Every structure is written in structure tokens, then in C-alpha cells.
């Protein structure tokens, strides 16, 4: 596993988000019960912290499945960081 060098001064002044989630999450009582919590839209979740998508400086992706990155386009001021080999894995199509 690789390491990411990060300057702590940079982090203190940045709004960093891990994954941006789905554009339109399915919100239902059964799903909320399954996760034991409320499901929010991207904007609602950020608003809970006093933020808007344009306030995000850095998005770090765990991987590029659609349920982790559909709101990237809303973070117009963010640098997007992805795992080194993820574009290669994300572009593989399987037929079966």
C-alpha cells in the first residue's frame, strides 16, 4: 500500500471529504432501520456541518463505484484524489 504525504498545515485549512456518495440515495424507513440512522442527500449531509459542495477543498475516494462518487461534479473547487490503480479497475467491463 502506498503512502500519501500530507502537510498538516494544509489539512487545518481544508474541508476534506471521503467519497461523495449517490446523487439520489434511496431513502426509506427500512434502509434507515438497517443502518440504524437517517439517510441524507449529499447537500443535507454537508449542511449539517455548515458546508456546501463548493466549500469542499479535497475529495479522497476509496474507490470509484458510482455510490461513492456521483456527487463529485458538485464539488467544483475540490481536488479529487483516487487510488493509483483505480482508473484501471473502474474501466474493466465484465460480461456474464
C-alpha positions as CSV (number, residue, x, y, z in Angstrom):
1,X,0.0,0.0,0.0
2,X,1.3,3.5,-0.9
3,X,1.5,6.4,1.4
4,X,0.2,9.9,0.8
5,X,2.4,12.7,2.1
6,X,0.2,15.4,3.6
7,X,1.2,18.7,5.2
8,X,-0.7,19.2,8.4
9,X,-1.0,23.0,7.9
10,X,-2.8,22.2,4.6
11,X,-5.3,20.0,6.4
12,X,-6.1,22.6,9.1
13,X,-7.3,25.0,6.4
14,X,-9.1,22.5,4.2
15,X,-12.6,20.9,4.1
16,X,-11.8,17.3,3.2
17,X,-14.4,14.7,2.3
18,X,-14.1,11.0,1.8
19,X,-16.3,9.9,-1.0
20,X,-19.3,12.0,-2.2
21,X,-22.0,9.2,-2.4
22,X,-25.0,8.8,-4.6
23,X,-26.9,11.6,-6.3
24,X,-30.3,10.3,-5.3
25,X,-30.0,7.9,-2.4
26,X,-33.0,5.7,-1.8
27,X,-34.5,6.9,1.4
28,X,-36.9,4.6,3.2
29,X,-37.7,3.5,6.7
30,X,-36.4,0.0,6.1
31,X,-33.0,1.3,4.9
32,X,-32.7,3.7,7.8
33,X,-33.6,0.9,10.2
34,X,-30.9,-1.3,8.6
35,X,-28.2,1.3,9.1
36,X,-29.7,2.5,12.4
37,X,-29.6,6.1,11.3
38,X,-31.0,8.7,8.9
39,X,-30.2,8.8,5.2
40,X,-29.4,12.3,3.9
41,X,-28.8,13.7,0.5
42,X,-25.3,15.0,-0.3
43,X,-26.3,18.6,0.3
44,X,-28.2,17.8,3.5
45,X,-25.2,15.9,4.9
46,X,-22.9,18.8,4.2
47,X,-25.3,21.4,5.6
48,X,-25.2,19.5,8.9
49,X,-21.6,20.8,9.1
50,X,-22.4,24.2,7.7
51,X,-20.9,23.4,4.3
52,X,-22.0,23.5,0.7
53,X,-20.4,21.4,-2.1
54,X,-18.4,24.4,-3.3
55,X,-16.8,24.6,0.2
56,X,-15.1,21.2,-0.3
57,X,-11.3,21.6,-1.0
58,X,-10.3,17.9,-1.3
59,X,-12.3,14.7,-2.1
60,X,-10.5,11.5,-1.3
61,X,-12.0,8.4,-2.9
62,X,-11.8,4.9,-1.5
63,X,-12.8,3.6,-5.0
64,X,-14.8,4.7,-8.0
65,X,-18.1,2.8,-7.6
66,X,-21.0,5.1,-8.5
67,X,-22.4,5.0,-5.0
68,X,-19.1,6.6,-3.8
69,X,-18.6,9.4,-6.4
70,X,-21.8,10.5,-8.1
71,X,-21.6,14.0,-6.5
72,X,-18.1,14.8,-7.5
73,X,-19.2,17.3,-10.1
74,X,-20.9,19.4,-7.5
75,X,-17.5,20.0,-5.7
76,X,-16.3,22.5,-8.2
77,X,-13.4,23.8,-6.1
78,X,-12.1,20.4,-5.0
79,X,-9.0,18.4,-5.9
80,X,-10.1,14.8,-6.4
81,X,-7.7,12.1,-5.1
82,X,-8.2,8.5,-6.1
83,X,-6.2,5.3,-5.5
84,X,-3.4,4.9,-8.1
85,X,-4.8,1.9,-10.0
86,X,-8.5,2.7,-9.6
87,X,-9.0,4.1,-13.1
88,X,-7.7,0.8,-14.5
89,X,-10.0,-1.2,-12.3
90,X,-13.0,1.1,-12.9
91,X,-12.7,0.8,-16.6
92,X,-12.9,-3.0,-16.7
93,X,-16.2,-4.3,-18.2
94,X,-17.4,-7.7,-17.4
95,X,-20.0,-9.6,-19.5
96,X,-21.7,-12.6,-17.9
